[in-house]
Amino acid sequence: MELLAQLRDIREPDPVGFWPLAPGWWILIALLLCALIALSIWLYRRKQQHRRNAYRREAAALLDQIDLQSSTAAQEINTLLKRVATHVYGRDRCAALTGPEWLAFLQSTADLKIPEATVRLLSAGIYAAGTERGEIASTEIESTLNYARVWIHLHRAEEAQSQQQEPQQQQHEPTQKEVPADV
């Protein structure tokens, strides 16, 4: 019995602590943080893109409201294209354009061929007298409407924004006359 009295209970080792984390957990945390940052950046850019394209959605909604049976439908489509172009490219670049210059501008701002019906309609049809305007075929107006819809979605707005920012940056650069002499 003496030997049994000398026996002690088995001592268990201390439980493994939560801290410090194993290297695998650190890698997992780093990957999750990277994924969270990437998701945040993607959402931010998507929101900015959505805001930048608000005028495109508004113009598309206004196109849908145009009555194709109206005698002023061609003029309304042209006016809407002008409004979008003026908003994106600036009044000084496109507001005074008419006829072939206007068509060349539309062609240069989007990689999109202008249909012949649209060329006829935007060149002369919108300037026709009231009786002549009534003779415009509905297929020409529909073709022009479809072209306008596609142009609104495909024109290059980024190019216009960079061109508008360059003159502003040049204005803010100091010239030699503006730099103080004692510097």
Secondary structure as UniProt FT lines:
FT   HELIX           2..6
FT   HELIX           23..52
FT   HELIX           54..64
FT   TURN            68..69
FT   TURN            71..72
FT   HELIX           73..89
FT   HELIX           91..94
FT   TURN            95..96
FT   HELIX           99..109
FT   HELIX           116..123
FT   HELIX           125..127
FT   HELIX           130..133
FT   TURN            134..135
FT   HELIX           138..154
FT   HELIX           157..172
FT   TURN            176..178
FT   TURN            181..182
//
